[in-house]
Amino acid sequence: MTSFARSALASVLVLAAACTPSGSSSNAGASASTTTPAASGSAPAPAASASASSAAAAGAASAVASAAPAGDAEDGGPKTVPDIEYVPTPANVVEKMLEVAKVGKEDVLYDLGCGDGRIVATAAKKFGIKAKGFDIDPVRVKESRETVKKMGVEDLVTIEQKDIFEVDLSPATVVTLYLLPELNVRLVPQLEKLKPGSRIVSHDFDMAGVEPEKWWTVMAPDHRDAKKTREHYVYLWKTPLKKAAPARKK
């Protein structure tokens, strides 16, 4: 990552950390998960609460998701090495994401920026559903396929190396995300094509201009120090998306 890109990314994360989550929490914004599933999912680094996570976000500029493409390669071909690093979602956060999405046996789950594939593999293993994971990084794709094989769900899960902004989301009924805020916003046109009643779940990051149905906080390990925990956020949206009313000018 160039020094300019790293500086810009750090600024984004610090700004994200200065904002508390919008929407309604099922427990006044503090319903910590106590489950401990066997797997974790993809993506970028912490952000969210000014009180609990601002320091985490400020220090996370060099450890965020590998889910989005980073432009063109020097040879003119598509770039496959992301400019930002992969950080896995903690296990109990994955469990919470699948719980709030109310995943059922008829669902099809897409994970955009699938990392090592543990969200799609866990969903397939636990619910017997079909799932697809997408990542631009060939290393992550390889890891995802290994996870799928290890968990014995090769008949249910497909992993593709692909630009997430080129994925046709229409077959999905559940979409999971752990992307930076501006990337969530870029996905809105694709998300709007989902079937009515589809669920979108994001770890840590909101989606500006779209009101979540609910959000939850989950205490889970901090990726920089596994001995420490921090507040993680889980956001839920349903289609059709509810556009937030523009702020009134004073």
Buried (B, 14 or more C-beta within 10 A) or exposed (E): BEEEEBEEBBEBBBEBBBBBBBBEBBEEBEBBBEEEBEBBBBBBBBBBBEEBBBEBBBBBBEBBBBBBBBEEEEEEEEBBEBBBBBBBBBBBBBBBBBBBBEBEEEBBBBBBBBBBBBBBBBBBBBBEBBBBBBBBBEBBBBBBBBBBEEBEBBEBBBBEBBBBBEBEBEEBBBBBBBBBBEBBBBBBEBBEEBEEEBBBBBBBBBBEEBBBBBBBBBBBBBBBEEEEBBBBBBBBBBBEBEEBEEEEEE
